[in-house]
Amino acid sequence: MDEVDVTGLAEIAERLVAAKVERQGGISTYHDHHIRGAVTEARRTGRSDELTGYLALLTGDRYRDPLPRLDRSDRDVLAALAFPVQNFVATQGVTEHLTWAGRPLYKTVFDLACYPMLIAELVPGTIIELGSGSGGSALWLADVAAAHGQRPEIISIDRTPVDLADDRVRFRTGDVGRLGEVLADSDDLPRPWLVIEDAHAHVRAVLEFFDARLTSGDYLLVEDSLAKRGALREFLRSSPHRYQLDTRYLDLFGENSSCAIDSILRRV
C-alpha cells in the first residue's frame, strides 16, 4: 500500500477515535490510546495492517447478513478471531470455572460484559434459555435484568430438573426436541424475546421452532456455535433475509469476541 493510502487511513482512524472518545465523555479506553499509537506507527513505517482491521470493524453496518461470515471455513473463522485460540478457550476460566451465587456459570468473560449491554438496550419481555445446567446462568440473567430495573419472564429449560427455586425464573424440565410441549404458552409470553440456545441438542429443530414464533426485534443467540455452524448455515439459507448479525455485541472486543461466534442474531 502506498504512502498516500496510509495517510488517508490514518486520518480516518484519527477522526473515528476522536468521535468515539467524545461519545465517551472525553475519556479514552486502552484501545483508543493504542490506535493513536498505531496511527503514529503507520505514518512512520507506511504499514497499515492494524488500521485496516480497525476501520473494517468500525465503518461497516451494525446489522449485517450473517451468511458471508457463516460461509467461511472453521479454519478461516479461527484465524480471524480477535484473540489467539489458546487465549479464547481460557475465557470461561482455567484454574477454576466462573461462578455466580455459588453455582457454575459457563459464560466467557466477554459475554459477561456483552449480555448486560444487550439486555439494557433490548429490555426483553421474555428471556428463554435452553440448557439450564445448575441454574447459575438463569440466576445471573435475572440479576442483570434487575440491575437495569427490569423484571422479564425468564424461562430456563433442561432435560434434568434444576434444584433451585427463585421467583424470577421458571425452570422447566423437558426435551428441547419437543419445545411445542415445553413452551405451549409461548403465544402469551411478552415481547421482545431474548432466546439463548445453549443446549447443544436438536439445533436445527430448535432454530425452526423459534423461527416460526420470533417477531421483528427479537434476538436469538446460539452459544458455543463453532460446532453448530452447519446447522446455522442451512437454517439461514432456508430463511433468507429474516435475520441479521448484530456486530455491536459480536465484535465489541474485536471479531467474534463472544461464545456465540457469528450467531448473535436479530430477527428482521
Secondary structure per residue as TSV (DSSP state, phi and psi in degrees):
chain	resnum	aa	ss	phi	psi
A	1	M	-	360.0	134.7
A	2	D	-	-80.8	171.3
A	3	E	H	-65.2	-33.9
A	4	V	H	-62.0	-43.0
A	5	D	H	-63.9	-42.1
A	6	V	H	-62.2	-42.5
A	7	T	H	-60.4	-43.3
A	8	G	H	-63.7	-44.1
A	9	L	H	-63.1	-40.2
A	10	A	H	-62.8	-40.5
A	11	E	H	-66.0	-41.4
A	12	I	H	-63.0	-44.9
A	13	A	H	-61.8	-41.6
A	14	E	H	-59.6	-44.0
A	15	R	H	-65.0	-41.4
A	16	L	H	-65.5	-42.3
A	17	V	H	-63.5	-43.6
A	18	A	H	-61.4	-42.8
A	19	A	H	-66.1	-40.0
A	20	K	H	-64.0	-46.0
A	21	V	H	-62.8	-36.9
A	22	E	H	-61.8	-42.2
A	23	R	H	-64.1	-25.7
A	24	Q	T	-89.4	13.7
A	25	G	T	74.6	24.8
A	26	G	T	85.9	5.8
A	27	I	-	-103.1	125.6
A	28	S	-	-90.0	143.2
A	29	T	-	-83.2	170.5
A	30	Y	H	-54.7	-41.5
A	31	H	H	-70.8	-33.5
A	32	D	H	-59.0	-45.5
A	33	H	H	-62.1	-40.5
A	34	H	H	-62.2	-43.8
A	35	I	H	-66.7	-35.7
A	36	R	H	-59.6	-41.0
A	37	G	H	-65.1	-38.0
A	38	A	H	-66.0	-34.6
A	39	V	H	-62.2	-47.4
A	40	T	H	-60.3	-43.0
A	41	E	H	-66.7	-38.9
A	42	A	H	-63.7	-41.2
A	43	R	H	-66.0	-32.5
A	44	R	H	-76.1	-40.7
A	45	T	H	-101.3	-19.7
A	46	G	-	80.6	6.4
A	47	R	-	-100.9	135.2
A	48	S	-	-132.0	21.3
A	49	D	H	-56.3	-45.7
A	50	E	H	-67.8	-38.6
A	51	L	H	-65.9	-37.1
A	52	T	H	-60.5	-45.8
A	53	G	H	-65.0	-39.7
A	54	Y	H	-62.7	-46.2
A	55	L	H	-67.4	-33.5
A	56	A	H	-62.1	-36.4
A	57	L	H	-73.1	-37.9
A	58	L	H	-89.1	-21.3
A	59	T	H	-103.6	-7.7
A	60	G	S	-80.7	169.0
A	61	D	-	-65.0	146.1
A	62	R	S	-63.5	-47.6
A	63	Y	E	-99.0	126.9
A	64	R	E	-136.5	156.2
A	65	D	-	-60.9	124.7
A	66	P	S	-73.6	-22.7
A	67	L	H	-64.8	-39.9
A	68	P	H	-56.7	-36.6
A	69	R	H	-78.3	-36.9
A	70	L	H	-72.4	-21.3
A	71	D	T	-76.8	-7.1
A	72	R	S	-73.8	156.8
A	73	S	-	-73.7	158.8
A	74	D	H	-57.3	-38.4
A	75	R	H	-62.0	-43.7
A	76	D	H	-67.4	-37.6
A	77	V	H	-62.3	-47.2
A	78	L	H	-65.5	-36.2
A	79	A	H	-66.7	-28.7
A	80	A	H	-92.6	-3.1
A	81	L	S	-55.9	146.3
A	82	A	S	-63.2	-24.8
A	83	F	S	-127.9	147.6
A	84	P	-	-54.9	146.7
A	85	V	H	-54.5	-39.6
A	86	Q	H	-64.2	-26.4
A	87	N	H	-80.0	-40.7
A	88	F	H	-61.4	-42.5
A	89	V	T	-71.3	-9.2
A	90	A	T	-90.9	-1.1
A	91	T	T	-78.5	-4.3
A	92	Q	T	-99.9	4.1
A	93	G	-	114.0	149.5
A	94	V	S	-119.9	-62.9
A	95	T	S	-70.6	-28.2
A	96	E	S	-151.1	163.7
A	97	H	-	-84.8	160.7
A	98	L	-	-69.2	152.4
A	99	T	E	-134.2	159.2
A	100	W	E	-142.8	127.6
A	101	A	T	51.9	35.7
A	102	G	T	79.2	6.4
A	103	R	E	-116.7	149.1
A	104	P	E	-58.1	140.2
A	105	L	-	-130.2	100.1
A	106	Y	-	-91.6	65.2
A	107	K	-	-119.0	155.9
A	108	T	-	-79.8	160.1
A	109	V	H	-62.5	-27.8
A	110	F	H	-71.3	-39.6
A	111	D	H	-68.0	-31.0
A	112	L	H	-63.4	-25.6
A	113	A	H	-87.0	-36.5
A	114	C	H	-77.9	-42.0
A	115	Y	H	-57.0	-45.1
A	116	P	H	-59.9	-36.5
A	117	M	H	-66.0	-42.6
A	118	L	H	-64.7	-43.8
A	119	I	H	-64.5	-39.4
A	120	A	H	-63.2	-39.5
A	121	E	H	-77.0	-44.5
A	122	L	H	-74.1	-37.4
A	123	V	-	51.8	65.8
A	124	P	-	-65.4	139.9
A	125	G	S	-80.2	-28.8
A	126	T	E	-142.3	136.0
A	127	I	E	-115.9	123.8
A	128	I	E	-115.6	119.9
A	129	E	E	-112.6	126.7
A	130	L	E	-103.8	113.5
A	131	G	-	106.1	90.5
A	132	S	-	-85.3	-30.3
A	133	G	T	60.2	-130.6
A	134	S	T	-95.4	5.4
A	135	G	S	98.7	-2.7
A	136	G	H	-61.4	-40.1
A	137	S	H	-66.8	-43.3
A	138	A	H	-63.3	-40.8
A	139	L	H	-62.2	-42.6
A	140	W	H	-62.2	-43.9
A	141	L	H	-60.9	-40.7
A	142	A	H	-64.3	-40.8
A	143	D	H	-68.9	-38.8
A	144	V	H	-62.6	-47.4
A	145	A	H	-60.7	-42.7
A	146	A	H	-62.8	-35.5
A	147	A	H	-63.4	-24.6
A	148	H	T	-96.2	9.9
A	149	G	T	74.5	23.7
A	150	Q	-	-109.0	153.4
A	151	R	-	-138.8	69.9
A	152	P	-	-72.8	161.3
A	153	E	E	-68.5	127.6
A	154	I	E	-120.6	119.6
A	155	I	E	-119.9	123.5
A	156	S	E	-120.7	126.8
A	157	I	E	-117.8	134.3
A	158	D	E	-152.1	153.2
A	159	R	S	-75.1	-14.9
A	160	T	S	-108.8	131.2
A	161	P	-	-58.3	143.7
A	162	V	-	-100.2	126.1
A	163	D	-	-85.4	73.9
A	164	L	-	-160.4	138.3
A	165	A	-	-125.0	125.9
A	166	D	-	-151.9	126.1
A	167	D	T	-70.4	-4.8
A	168	R	T	-91.3	-11.2
A	169	V	E	-128.0	134.2
A	170	R	E	-104.4	104.6
A	171	F	E	-83.6	128.3
A	172	R	E	-122.8	137.3
A	173	T	E	-97.9	125.5
A	174	G	-	177.8	173.4
A	175	D	-	-93.2	124.6
A	176	V	G	-67.0	-13.6
A	177	G	G	-77.1	-6.9
A	178	R	G	-130.8	52.8
A	179	L	H	-66.1	-24.1
A	180	G	H	-59.1	-30.0
A	181	E	H	-83.6	-42.3
A	182	V	H	-71.5	-33.0
A	183	L	T	-117.0	47.5
A	184	A	T	-63.0	-21.0
A	185	D	T	-95.7	16.9
A	186	S	G	-60.3	-30.6
A	187	D	G	-64.4	-21.6
A	188	D	G	-97.7	-1.8
A	189	L	S	-79.0	134.7
A	190	P	-	-66.9	150.4
A	191	R	S	-102.3	162.1
A	192	P	S	-76.1	163.7
A	193	W	E	-100.7	144.8
A	194	L	E	-119.3	109.0
A	195	V	E	-105.7	128.7
A	196	I	E	-120.3	110.8
A	197	E	E	-91.4	112.0
A	198	D	-	-139.7	27.9
A	199	A	S	-96.3	-21.5
A	200	H	-	61.6	34.1
A	201	A	S	-148.3	142.0
A	202	H	S	52.1	43.1
A	203	V	H	-59.0	-47.6
A	204	R	H	-63.1	-41.3
A	205	A	H	-64.6	-38.6
A	206	V	H	-63.6	-45.2
A	207	L	H	-61.3	-41.9
A	208	E	H	-68.9	-35.6
A	209	F	H	-60.3	-48.8
A	210	F	H	-75.0	-29.0
A	211	D	H	-58.4	-35.3
A	212	A	T	-76.5	-9.1
A	213	R	T	-123.3	-20.7
A	214	L	-	-70.3	147.5
A	215	T	-	-123.2	172.2
A	216	S	T	-54.1	129.8
A	217	G	T	95.3	-14.3
A	218	D	-	-69.5	154.6
A	219	Y	E	-116.7	143.7
A	220	L	E	-130.8	115.2
A	221	L	E	-111.6	130.0
A	222	V	E	-110.2	105.0
A	223	E	S	-81.4	160.2
A	224	D	S	49.0	50.2
A	225	S	G	-89.3	-3.2
A	226	L	G	-56.1	-41.6
A	227	A	G	-77.8	-5.9
A	228	K	G	-112.7	8.5
A	229	R	H	-61.3	-36.9
A	230	G	H	-61.7	-47.2
A	231	A	H	-64.2	-40.4
A	232	L	H	-63.2	-45.2
A	233	R	H	-58.5	-50.5
A	234	E	H	-66.4	-38.5
A	235	F	H	-62.3	-46.5
A	236	L	H	-70.5	-29.6
A	237	R	H	-68.2	-31.5
A	238	S	H	-81.7	-12.9
A	239	S	S	-127.9	59.7
A	240	P	T	-63.4	140.1
A	241	H	T	65.9	16.9
A	242	R	S	-98.4	-11.3
A	243	Y	E	-135.2	149.7
A	244	Q	E	-129.5	147.2
A	245	L	E	-75.0	136.8
A	246	D	E	-99.9	98.5
A	247	T	H	-75.8	-12.5
A	248	R	H	-58.0	-42.1
A	249	Y	H	-94.3	-35.1
A	250	L	H	-63.7	-37.6
A	251	D	T	-117.7	26.0
A	252	L	T	-58.6	-37.3
A	253	F	T	-107.8	17.9
A	254	G	S	115.4	170.5
A	255	E	T	-57.6	127.6
A	256	N	T	54.1	47.7
A	257	S	-	-89.4	59.2
A	258	S	S	-157.3	154.2
A	259	C	S	-73.3	-16.6
A	260	A	S	-89.4	67.2
A	261	I	T	-64.4	121.8
A	262	D	T	53.1	30.9
A	263	S	-	-147.8	38.7
A	264	I	E	-98.5	99.4
A	265	L	E	-110.0	135.8
A	266	R	E	-114.4	128.6
A	267	R	E	-72.4	131.4
A	268	V	-	-77.4	360.0
